[in-house]
Amino acid sequence: MSFFKSLFLAIFATLFLTYVLGTSFIELLDVDIYMGEQLIEPLKAISVSALVVVLLVLVALAIAMSVFGSLIFIAMLVLGGGAMLLVGVFWPIFLIAGIIWLVARDKPVAQY
């Protein structure tokens, strides 16, 4: 399953569960939500809370991906540094091996 498909399914599940559980809790606990002096419909109250939850999930995803991306970047830097160290230490051997390969390789025979 691709990353974006999983992300969209997670967002849909979050919205659906927030709507279902939120409506159930509002009806079960007989809660009225007011903004100022105006009564907000339960569906609007749940919609706002669902959008806030989705935004919080996206922020958490961005933070997790940035931390994960930073770890990958650091690992790539360490591996690249190790590769450069090996090339720096063994460059004379690579140079001699390249010269021997150029001199001793089989040369193609020209056919006329």
C-alpha positions as CSV (number, residue, x, y, z in Angstrom):
1,M,0.0,0.0,0.0
2,S,1.4,3.3,-1.0
3,F,2.2,6.1,1.5
4,F,-0.4,8.5,0.3
5,K,-3.1,5.9,0.1
6,S,-2.4,5.0,3.7
7,L,-2.4,8.7,4.6
8,F,-5.8,9.3,3.0
9,L,-7.3,6.2,4.6
10,A,-6.0,7.3,8.0
11,I,-7.5,10.8,7.5
12,F,-10.8,9.3,6.4
13,A,-10.8,6.9,9.4
14,T,-10.0,9.8,11.8
15,L,-12.8,12.0,10.4
16,F,-15.3,9.1,10.4
17,L,-14.4,7.9,14.0
18,T,-14.5,11.5,15.3
19,Y,-17.9,12.1,13.7
20,V,-19.4,8.8,15.0
21,L,-17.9,8.9,18.5
22,G,-18.3,12.6,18.8
23,T,-22.0,12.5,17.9
24,S,-22.5,9.6,20.2
25,F,-20.8,11.3,23.2
26,I,-22.7,14.6,22.6
27,E,-26.0,12.7,22.6
28,L,-25.0,10.4,25.4
29,L,-23.8,13.2,27.7
30,D,-26.4,15.7,26.5
31,V,-23.8,18.4,25.8
32,D,-24.7,21.7,24.2
33,I,-21.8,23.6,22.6
34,Y,-22.1,27.4,22.5
35,M,-19.9,29.9,20.6
36,G,-20.6,33.3,22.1
37,E,-24.3,33.2,22.8
38,Q,-25.2,31.1,19.8
39,L,-25.8,27.3,20.0
40,I,-23.7,25.3,17.6
41,E,-25.3,22.3,15.9
42,P,-23.7,19.0,16.9
43,L,-22.6,18.2,13.4
44,K,-20.8,21.6,13.1
45,A,-19.1,21.1,16.5
46,I,-18.0,17.6,15.5
47,S,-16.8,18.8,12.1
48,V,-14.6,21.5,13.7
49,S,-13.1,19.0,16.2
50,A,-12.5,16.5,13.4
51,L,-10.7,19.1,11.3
52,V,-8.6,20.1,14.3
53,V,-7.7,16.4,14.9
54,V,-6.8,15.9,11.2
55,L,-4.6,19.0,11.4
56,L,-2.9,17.7,14.5
57,V,-2.3,14.4,12.8
58,L,-0.8,16.1,9.8
59,V,1.5,18.2,12.0
60,A,2.6,15.1,13.9
61,L,3.2,13.4,10.5
62,A,5.3,16.3,9.4
63,I,7.4,16.3,12.6
64,A,7.9,12.5,12.4
65,M,8.9,12.7,8.7
66,S,11.3,15.5,9.4
67,V,12.9,13.6,12.2
68,F,13.0,10.4,10.1
69,G,14.3,12.4,7.1
70,S,17.0,13.9,9.3
71,L,18.1,10.5,10.5
72,I,18.3,9.2,6.9
73,F,20.3,12.3,6.0
74,I,22.7,11.8,8.9
75,A,23.1,8.1,8.0
76,M,23.9,9.1,4.3
77,L,26.5,11.6,5.5
78,V,28.2,9.0,7.7
79,L,28.2,6.4,4.9
80,G,29.4,8.9,2.4
81,G,32.1,10.1,4.7
82,G,33.2,6.4,5.3
83,A,33.3,5.9,1.5
84,M,35.4,9.0,1.0
85,L,37.7,7.9,3.8
86,L,38.2,4.5,2.1
87,V,38.9,6.1,-1.2
88,G,41.3,8.6,0.4
89,V,43.3,5.8,2.2
90,F,43.4,3.3,-0.7
91,W,43.8,5.7,-3.7
92,P,47.3,4.5,-4.5
93,I,46.2,0.9,-4.7
94,F,43.2,1.9,-6.9
95,L,45.6,3.9,-9.2
96,I,48.1,1.0,-9.5
97,A,45.2,-1.5,-10.1
98,G,43.8,0.8,-12.8
99,I,47.2,1.1,-14.5
100,I,47.7,-2.7,-14.4
101,W,44.3,-3.2,-15.9
102,L,44.9,-0.7,-18.7
103,V,48.2,-2.4,-19.6
104,A,47.3,-6.0,-19.2
105,R,43.8,-6.1,-20.7
106,D,43.0,-8.0,-23.8
107,K,43.2,-5.7,-26.8
108,P,40.7,-6.4,-29.6
109,V,42.2,-7.6,-32.8
110,A,41.3,-5.6,-35.8
111,Q,39.9,-7.6,-38.7
112,Y,40.2,-6.3,-42.2
